[in-house]
Amino acid sequence: MIRLTIPDFDEQEYAEVKEVLASGFLVQGPKVAEFERVIADYIGARHAIAVSSGTAALHLALVALDIKAGDEVIVPDFTFPATANVVELVGATTRFVDIKTDDFCIDVGRIEAEINENTRAIIPVHEFGHPADMDVIVNLAQKYNLKIIEDAACALGAEYKGRKAGTIGAAGCFSFHPRKSITMGEGGIIATGDDRLASRLKILRNHGLDQAGGEASFTAAGFNYRLTEFQAALGIVQAGKMEQINAQRRKIVDYYNKGLKDTCGINLPVEKEDCRHAWQTYHLLLDESISRDGLIGRLREDGIESNFGAHAVHAQPYYRRKYDLDDSKFGRAIKAYNQGLALPLHPQLVRRDLDKVIRCIRGHLNERA
Ligand SMILES: *Cc1c(COP(=O)(O)O)cnc(C)c1O
């Protein structure tokens, strides 16, 4: 089976994890501090606070920014549901906005219509690793005094006009789940340039424990969102390979693009001017005449794993029940959910695998025609 993704671990990772296990010190220590420094330096952030997952990063950012019941938060409809779930978890109201079908990010032209006196924040998602239109979002945030929390879960290494994704808003949240380009099983990090926000995040991730001034006291009802030392040790090695991993992913993307261009019924992914795509996912948009699920099934028979890209979150049962939104406002997210196809993308893929994926897709689509 040609897999969608497999983590890129070798002897280096095994050795580092073994060393941590032998040290007997397992949770949020020197390895976590080092991992935070490595990531902060790489993206050019003043602070990076490691937590247990990308979802924990988003949740903690909302809590630390004091987003709460009565507030509204703008979220793109096409994403992993965690982006909206965290809004619900702090008791705020989710306002979904449709996307564009070129870069699959929020349609910034539709944000302003959803802003009202209760709106407090926007969570742009850099979908599949392509940066959202941050200039427009920053202008709207200034005009209406909103916080920006970047969902950069897929976007480590992505750039918008020369700035790394995750360093433009008040907070930028990353994930290290195995579906992302570098991984430590589970893990997340929050980037911020704000000293006060950083210290609040550190207190909240560790039960509300405030150790400033040498005296330990619980100054908030916090969480346990700490990262372990062995995860951070994995993360440090993975971060060292990141440029190489991202370069290999980019090469694979170029190869797919060359092999699949001019295939009937396929829209290739784009990388817009002034943007650097992190290519967490290679995501095709199929014409509506093609059964995406049918194609996933045929590819599985060929020994190729593929999948849908992301959800139209407003249509998930929880959100359907709570908000009962009109589908016609989310036509593009629904199309992307129904017709999007993610192909295998990881550094272990060899040319023979890529040729097979291209040949099978072209074969199935031509057969149909
Ligand atoms: C993966 C992902 C998350 C959640 O990250 P976890 O580490 O799995 O909790 C959130 N938002 C987006 C866009 C993601 O792709």
PDBQT file of the ligand as one rigid body, heavy atoms in Angstrom, charges set to zero:
ROOT
HETATM    1  C1  LIG A 401      -4.418  18.856  12.768  1.00  0.00    +0.000 C 
HETATM    2  C2  LIG A 401      -5.216  20.106  12.878  1.00  0.00    +0.000 A 
HETATM    3  C3  LIG A 401      -5.679  20.590  14.109  1.00  0.00    +0.000 A 
HETATM    4  C4  LIG A 401      -5.555  19.813  15.384  1.00  0.00    +0.000 C 
HETATM    5  O1  LIG A 401      -4.270  19.478  15.752  1.00  0.00    +0.000 OA
HETATM    6  P1  LIG A 401      -4.049  18.240  16.775  1.00  0.00    +0.000 P 
HETATM    7  O2  LIG A 401      -2.605  18.292  17.083  1.00  0.00    +0.000 OA
HETATM    8  O3  LIG A 401      -4.449  16.996  16.050  1.00  0.00    +0.000 OA
HETATM    9  O4  LIG A 401      -4.896  18.492  17.970  1.00  0.00    +0.000 OA
HETATM   10  C5  LIG A 401      -6.321  21.818  14.127  1.00  0.00    +0.000 A 
HETATM   11  N1  LIG A 401      -6.531  22.526  13.016  1.00  0.00    +0.000 NA
HETATM   12  C6  LIG A 401      -6.124  22.077  11.801  1.00  0.00    +0.000 A 
HETATM   13  C7  LIG A 401      -6.357  22.919  10.597  1.00  0.00    +0.000 C 
HETATM   14  C8  LIG A 401      -5.473  20.849  11.692  1.00  0.00    +0.000 A 
HETATM   15  O5  LIG A 401      -5.103  20.406  10.491  1.00  0.00    +0.000 OA
ENDROOT
TORSDOF 0
